[in-house]
C-alpha cells in the first residue's frame, strides 16, 4: 500500500501535539554542475519520535523520515527533475544531490520535528564554471529591499545585468565611451516594482510581493566577470490571531472535575514559515506549525475560571509577529453563565408561573364574588323566569372552585420542580 508523505506528516503532528519553534537559519551553498553536494542535518543519529522533512522551493517534498516506536517511514521523491539524483542518509537524515544540474538551483528547506520544530534553509547555486557569491535576504511583503552591487560608481566599458531565477532579465546597464544603455524590465510580476540606480547599478524592489521570492543574480562584466546571487524570501504579512470561546467544550464540576473549565481557541490564517503559540506570561505553553497553507492554524487552551494569570496568543515568522492578548473575564464569563443557565431558567419559570397563577386566582375570586352578589340581588327574578334552566349560582360555584384548585396544583408542582434543581 502506498501512502502519501503529507498523510504521515499530518498523522505525526496530530500524535505529537504541539511544538516549540526555532527561527529559520539560512545556509548558502555553491556547487559546480555535475558535482555532488550534501545538505547536512547536523544530527549524529535519528532518535525515536522524530520527523525529518526536506522540501524544495517551499512546496516540493523531496525526502522524509518519520521514526516512531512502532513505525519507521522512509520516503525519497521520484519528482522528474530529481529522479536518480537524491540520496537520504537513514542514520542522520542528511540529503545528497548527485550529478547536480542547474535546474536544481534554488531554496531547500529542512524541517526537524521532535518536542520542538526547527527550520534550516539552504540556498543551493549550481553554476557552470564561475564562482558565485551568495547572499540571503528576508523581507516583509509590502516593504522595499535593495540588492547592492557594492560599486560606488559605474566606470566606462562595464556591463551590469540583473536576472531573476537565472533566465528572466530584470535590469541592465551597459556603459561605453560612445554609448550608454539603460534597461528596466516591464515583466508582468515586476511592473512598477523595479528601480535601478544609474550611478551604482543597485536594484531596488518596491512594494515587494510573495511572488517575488526567488533567486536574483547580478553579473558585472568588465575586464573580468563576477557573479553575485541573492536569495530573497518574502514573508506574507501576518494577521492578528483571533481568540474565541469553544462553547461546546464548556464543562462544569459535575461533569469533569472539581473545578470548572473554559476552553478557548486561538486561530489565524496560515502562511509560509509561520507558527502559532500560546504564552503564559513569558513562558511558552504550546505551539504549532503546519506546512499546508490551505489549513487554518488553530490552537486550543483550557483554563480554570478562577485563573488570574496573563495569557497571549502569538503568530510569528522569521521577520515579524502579531500578538492577541487574552481577556479571561470577557471570554470566560459567558461560559460560566452557560453552566449556571439551568438554575436561572428555573427561577425565571417559577416566578412567571407564580405571577400567572396568582393573577388567575385573583380574577376567578373576583368573578366568583361578583356573581354571588348578583345572585343574591336577583334570586327571586331568576327563580320565576328561569326556573327551567340550570344556570343557578350553585352551578357557577363549581368551575370557579375547580380553577382555583388547578392553579394551586400548578404552584405546588412548580415549587417541587424548582426545589429539585437546587
C-alpha positions in Angstrom: 0.0 0.0 0.0 1.3 3.4 -1.0 0.9 6.4 1.4 1.5 10.0 0.7 4.1 11.7 2.8 1.7 14.5 3.6 -0.6 11.9 5.3 2.2 10.7 7.5 3.2 14.2 8.4 -0.3 15.1 9.4 -0.6 11.9 11.5 2.7 12.6 13.2 1.7 16.1 14.1 -1.6 15.0 15.5 0.0 12.3 17.6 2.8 14.6 18.8 0.7 17.5 19.7 2.1 21.0 19.8 5.7 22.2 19.5 8.2 24.9 20.2 9.6 26.6 17.1 13.2 27.7 16.3 13.9 30.5 14.0 14.8 29.9 10.4 18.6 29.5 9.7 19.8 30.1 6.1 23.0 28.4 4.7 24.4 29.2 1.3 26.0 26.5 -0.9 27.7 26.9 -4.3 28.5 23.9 -6.4 29.6 23.1 -9.9 27.3 21.4 -12.3 27.9 17.6 -12.4 29.3 17.5 -8.8 27.5 16.2 -5.8 26.5 18.2 -2.7 25.3 17.0 0.7 23.0 19.2 2.8 23.6 18.2 6.5 21.1 18.0 9.3 23.9 18.1 11.9 22.5 15.0 13.6 24.6 12.1 14.6 21.6 9.7 14.7 17.8 9.9 14.5 16.1 9.4 17.8 12.6 8.0 18.3 9.6 10.4 17.8 11.5 12.5 15.3 10.4 13.6 11.8 12.8 14.9 9.2 11.4 16.6 6.1 13.2 18.1 3.1 11.4 20.4 0.7 12.4 22.3 -2.5 11.2 25.8 -3.2 8.9 25.6 -0.1 6.3 23.2 -1.7 8.0 20.2 -3.4 8.6 17.3 -0.9 11.9 15.7 -1.6 12.6 13.3 1.2 11.2 12.4 4.6 11.9 10.2 7.6 9.5 9.5 10.5 10.8 7.4 13.3 8.4 6.1 15.9 8.5 3.2 18.4 6.1 1.1 16.3 6.6 2.6 12.9 9.5 3.8 10.7 8.8 5.6 7.4 11.4 6.4 4.8 10.5 8.4 1.6 12.5 9.8 -1.3 10.8 11.7 -4.1 10.6 10.5 -7.7 10.0 14.0 -9.0 11.0 14.4 -12.6 13.9 16.8 -12.2 15.3 14.9 -9.1 14.8 11.3 -10.3 18.0 9.4 -9.7 19.7 12.4 -8.1 18.6 12.1 -4.4 20.1 10.1 -1.6 19.0 10.4 2.0 21.1 9.0 4.9 18.8 6.9 7.1 21.1 7.4 10.1 21.4 11.2 10.1 18.7 12.4 7.6 21.3 14.4 5.5 20.3 14.8 1.9 22.8 14.3 -1.0 22.1 15.5 -4.5 24.3 13.6 -7.0 25.3 14.8 -10.5 23.6 18.1 -9.8 22.1 20.2 -12.6 21.4 23.9 -13.0 17.7 23.2 -12.6 18.5 22.1 -9.1 19.4 25.6 -8.2 17.0 27.0 -5.5 15.9 27.0 -1.9 16.0 23.8 0.1 14.3 23.6 3.5 15.0 21.2 6.3 12.3 20.7 9.0 13.1 18.7 12.1 10.2 18.0 14.4 10.6 16.5 17.9 9.5 18.3 21.0 10.0 21.4 19.0 10.3 22.4 15.4 13.5 23.7 13.8 14.0 25.1 10.3 17.2 25.3 8.3 17.2 26.7 4.7 19.9 26.0 2.1 20.4 28.2 -0.9 22.0 26.0 -3.5 23.6 27.7 -6.5 24.6 25.4 -9.4 27.0 27.2 -11.8 28.8 26.3 -15.0 32.3 27.4 -14.3 32.1 30.7 -12.5 32.3 31.1 -8.7 29.3 32.8 -7.2 29.0 34.9 -4.1 25.7 34.1 -2.4 23.7 36.4 -0.1 20.4 35.8 1.7 17.7 38.4 2.3 14.5 38.1 4.2 11.8 40.8 3.8 8.2 41.5 4.8 5.6 41.7 2.0 4.9 45.3 1.1 8.3 46.6 2.1 11.2 47.6 -0.2 14.5 45.9 -0.5 17.7 47.0 -2.2 20.2 44.5 -3.7 23.6 46.2 -3.8 26.4 45.9 -6.3 28.9 47.3 -3.8 30.0 49.8 -6.5 30.4 53.5 -5.8 30.1 54.4 -9.4 29.9 52.8 -12.8 33.1 53.0 -14.9 33.4 53.0 -18.7 33.4 49.6 -20.5 31.3 47.9 -17.9 28.1 45.9 -18.1 25.7 45.3 -15.1 22.9 42.7 -15.6 20.3 41.6 -13.1 18.3 38.4 -13.7 15.6 36.6 -11.8 15.6 32.8 -11.5 18.6 32.6 -13.8 16.7 33.4 -17.0 14.4 36.5 -16.6 16.3 39.8 -17.3 15.2 42.5 -14.9 17.6 45.4 -15.4 20.8 46.2 -17.3 23.3 49.0 -17.7 25.9 49.0 -20.4 28.3 51.9 -20.3 30.7 52.5 -23.3 32.6 55.6 -24.4 30.1 56.3 -27.2 27.0 54.5 -25.9 25.1 54.1 -22.6 22.2 51.6 -22.4 19.8 51.6 -19.5 17.1 48.9 -19.3 14.5 48.1 -16.6 12.1 45.1 -17.2 8.3 45.6 -17.7 7.7 41.9 -16.8 4.2 41.4 -15.5 5.0 40.4 -12.0 7.7 43.2 -11.7 5.9 46.0 -13.4 6.1 49.2 -11.3 8.2 47.4 -8.7 11.8 47.9 -10.0 14.2 50.8 -9.6 17.8 50.7 -10.8 20.4 53.2 -9.5 22.2 54.5 -12.6 25.2 55.5 -10.5 25.9 52.2 -8.7 23.7 49.7 -10.6 22.0 48.6 -7.3 18.5 47.2 -7.8 15.5 48.1 -5.6 12.3 46.2 -5.5 9.5 48.3 -4.1 6.2 47.1 -2.5 7.6 43.6 -2.8 5.2 40.6 -3.1 5.4 37.0 -2.2 5.7 36.1 -5.9 9.0 38.0 -5.9 10.5 35.3 -3.7 13.4 33.6 -5.5 17.0 33.8 -6.8 18.3 37.1 -8.1 21.7 37.0 -10.0 24.0 40.0 -10.5 26.6 39.8 -13.3 29.2 42.5 -13.6 31.3 42.3 -16.7 34.4 44.4 -17.3 37.9 43.0 -17.8 36.6 40.0 -15.8 33.2 38.6 -15.0 31.9 38.4 -11.4 28.6 36.9 -10.2 26.7 37.6 -7.0 23.4 35.8 -6.2 20.8 36.9 -3.8 18.2 34.6 -2.3 15.2 36.8 -1.5 12.5 35.3 0.8 9.3 37.4 1.0 7.2 36.7 4.1 3.5 37.4 3.9 2.2 39.9 6.4 0.7 38.3 9.5 -2.9 38.7 10.5 -3.7 39.3 14.2 -4.8 35.9 15.7 -8.4 35.6 16.9 -9.4 34.1 20.3 -12.9 32.7 20.7 -14.5 30.5 23.4 -15.4 27.0 22.3 -18.9 26.9 23.8 -19.3 23.2 23.1 -16.5 22.5 25.5 -17.9 24.3 28.5 -17.8 21.9 31.4 -19.0 22.0 35.0 -17.8 20.5 38.2 -20.4 17.8 38.0 -19.2 16.7 34.5 -15.4 16.8 34.5 -13.6 17.9 37.6 -14.0 19.7 40.9 -13.1 23.0 39.1 -15.0 24.4 36.1 -13.0 24.8 32.8 -13.3 27.3 30.0 -11.9 26.1 26.6 -10.6 28.8 24.3 -9.4 28.5 20.7 -6.8 30.8 19.0 -6.8 30.7 15.2 -5.2 32.5 12.3 -4.8 32.1 8.5 -1.8 30.0 7.7 1.1 31.4 5.5 4.6 30.3 4.8 7.0 29.8 7.7 4.5 30.7 10.4 3.9 29.3 13.8 1.1 29.8 16.3 1.8 29.8 20.1 0.2 30.3 23.5 2.2 32.0 26.2 1.5 32.3 29.9 3.4 35.4 30.9 6.7 34.9 29.1 6.6 31.1 29.2 5.7 29.1 26.1 2.8 26.8 26.7 2.2 25.3 23.3 2.9 25.9 19.6 2.0 24.5 16.2 3.2 24.9 12.7 1.7 23.3 9.5 3.2 23.4 6.1 -0.1 23.0 4.3 -1.1 26.6 3.5 -4.8 25.5 2.9 -5.2 24.7 6.6 -6.2 27.4 9.1 -4.0 27.2 12.2 -5.9 26.7 15.4 -4.6 26.0 18.9 -6.8 25.3 22.0 -6.2 26.4 25.6 -8.1 25.2 28.6 -8.3 27.5 31.7 -10.0 27.5 35.1 -12.5 30.3 35.7 -10.5 31.5 38.7 -7.2 31.8 36.7 -5.7 35.3 37.1 -2.6 34.8 35.0 -1.9 36.7 31.8 -2.1 34.8 28.5 -1.4 35.8 24.9 -1.6 34.1 21.5 1.3 34.9 19.1 1.6 34.2 15.4 5.2 34.6 14.2 7.5 34.1 11.2 11.3 34.7 11.0 10.8 38.5 10.5 7.7 39.5 12.4 5.0 38.6 14.8 1.4 39.5 15.8 0.0 39.2 19.3 -3.5 38.9 20.7 -3.9 39.3 24.5 -6.5 37.2 26.3 -9.2 38.9 28.3 -10.3 36.0 30.5 -13.2 37.9 32.2 -14.8 38.8 28.9 -14.4 35.4 27.1 -14.9 33.0 30.0 -17.8 34.9 31.7 -20.3 33.7 29.1 -19.1 30.2 29.6 -19.6 30.4 33.3 -23.1 31.8 32.7 -23.8 29.0 30.3 -23.1 26.4 33.1 -25.4 28.1 35.6 -28.1 28.7 33.0 -30.5 25.9 34.1 -30.8 27.4 37.5 -31.6 30.9 36.1 -34.2 29.4 33.8 -35.7 27.5 36.7 -36.0 30.7 38.8 -37.4 32.6 35.9 -40.0 30.0 35.0 -41.1 29.6 38.7 -41.5 33.4 39.1 -43.5 33.7 35.9 -45.8 30.8 36.8 -46.3 32.2 40.3 -47.4 35.6 38.8 -49.7 33.9 36.3 -51.3 31.6 38.9 -51.8 34.4 41.4 -53.4 36.6 38.7 -55.6 33.7 37.7 -56.8 33.0 41.3 -57.4 36.8 41.8 -59.6 37.0 38.6 -61.5 33.9 39.5 -62.1 35.1 43.0 -63.3 38.5 41.7 -65.7 36.9 39.3 -67.0 34.5 41.9 -67.7 37.3 44.4 -69.4 39.4 41.7 -71.6 36.6 40.6 -72.6 35.8 44.2 -73.6 39.3 44.8 -75.6 39.4 41.6 -77.3 36.1 42.6 -78.5 37.4 46.0 -80.0 40.5 44.4 -81.8 38.8 41.6 -82.7 35.4 43.2 -86.5 35.9 43.1 -86.5 37.1 39.5 -84.2 34.3 38.3 -86.3 31.6 40.0 -89.5 32.9 38.4 -88.2 33.4 34.9 -85.5 30.8 34.6 -86.8 28.0 36.8 -86.4 25.5 34.0 -82.7 26.5 33.4 -79.6 25.0 35.1 -77.6 28.3 35.3 -78.1 28.9 39.0 -75.4 30.3 41.3 -75.0 26.9 42.6 -73.7 25.6 39.3 -71.3 28.5 38.8 -69.5 27.8 42.0 -68.2 24.5 40.8 -66.0 25.7 37.8 -64.6 28.6 39.9 -63.5 26.2 42.6 -62.0 23.9 40.0 -59.9 26.7 38.5 -58.7 27.7 41.9 -57.7 24.1 42.7 -55.8 23.8 39.3 -53.9 27.0 40.0 -52.9 25.7 43.4 -51.7 22.4 41.9 -49.6 24.3 39.4 -48.0 26.3 42.1 -47.2 23.2 44.1 -45.8 21.5 41.0 -43.5 24.4 40.2 -42.3 24.7 43.7 -41.3 21.0 43.8 -39.6 21.2 40.4 -37.6 24.3 41.4 -36.5 22.7 44.7 -35.3 19.6 42.8 -33.0 21.8 40.7 -31.2 23.3 43.8 
